[in-house]
Amino acid sequence: MPTRKISLIGGLLGVWLASSSTSALAAAVTGSVSLVDADGRAPKKRDYSGVVVWLESVGGAPRPVPAQSKQATMQQRNKMFVPHVLAVEVGTAVDFPNDDPMDHNAFSNYDGQVFDVHLYAPQTSRRVVFRRPGMVRVFCNIHETMSAVIAVLQTPYFAVSDAGGRFEIRAPAGEYTLRFWDERSQPDVVATLTRRVTLGEENVTLPETQIMASDQPLAPHQNKYGREYTQRPEDRVFYPGVRR
């Protein structure tokens, strides 16, 4: 077959594949969430960020861990994990860069995948590959007030709501189960919000979903050794260019 004809066929095939891929992911599920108390009243501080929303294919087998892991980042900045809630697919490598002028030690010994990156210096980073699905609660072994959540999901179709509660998930046409998770709510309460969603060629807009927030404070956590945090002296701060 002449080279020119092969090139033409290859080019047409590439265009067809690109258009097919685009149309397959053309549909989106959009919606919003809000938090209310047991009486249906909204909180004074209306920050509805951090709600994890995801789609699970109905009747589909769990997706295998990809051969080449995807990558995400959870920064440590101003003695906080940023973002506070991160959603990733199983098999994702999450980097924990230390952007503070002090040491940190990210770890988790709760639900989901247990890990400990140990103590590391400013302007360095550690990486953890999350191979087990679940809600991973992340803490710092030095700073008790630092906490975050990594939602490790067996699906690539997910979103985390913004401060206004809005979310959008793009996925191929098909039947899905839509699920929610929120750190401020009880799991059995959030489970009642699960629903079936059918995606075709048109986008699907859902009505606002109200999530009842618990009036119970989050349970205190212990350090990575299973002991209470002790009072520490002021952080020893290291600045770039200063010999340690």
Stockholm file with secondary structure:
# STOCKHOLM 1.0

chainA/1-244         MPTRKISLIGGLLGVWLASSSTSALAAAVTGSVSLVDADGRAPKKRDYSGVVVWLESVGGAPRPVPAQSKQATMQQRNKMFVPHVLAVEVGTAVDFPNDDPMDHNAFSNYDGQVFDVHLYAPQTSRRVVFRRPGMVRVFCNIHETMSAVIAVLQTPYFAVSDAGGRFEIRAPAGEYTLRFWDERSQPDVVATLTRRVTLGEENVTLPETQIMASDQPLAPHQNKYGREYTQRPEDRVFYPGVRR
#=GR chainA/1-244 SS CCHHHHHHHHHHHHHHHHHHHHHHTCCEEEEEEEEECTTSCCCSSCCCTTCEEEEEETTCCCCCCCSSCCEEECEEETTEEESSEEEEETTEEEECCBCSSSCBCEEECSSSCCEECCCBCTTCCCEEEECSCEEEEEEESSCTTCEEEEEEESSSCEEECCTTCEEEEECCSEEEEEEEECTTSCHHHHHTTCEEEEECSSCEECCCEEEECCSSCCCCCCCTTSSCCCCCCCCCCCCTTSCC
#=GC SS_cons         CCHHHHHHHHHHHHHHHHHHHHHHTCCEEEEEEEEECTTSCCCSSCCCTTCEEEEEETTCCCCCCCSSCCEEECEEETTEEESSEEEEETTEEEECCBCSSSCBCEEECSSSCCEECCCBCTTCCCEEEECSCEEEEEEESSCTTCEEEEEEESSSCEEECCTTCEEEEECCSEEEEEEEECTTSCHHHHHTTCEEEEECSSCEECCCEEEECCSSCCCCCCCTTSSCCCCCCCCCCCCTTSCC
//
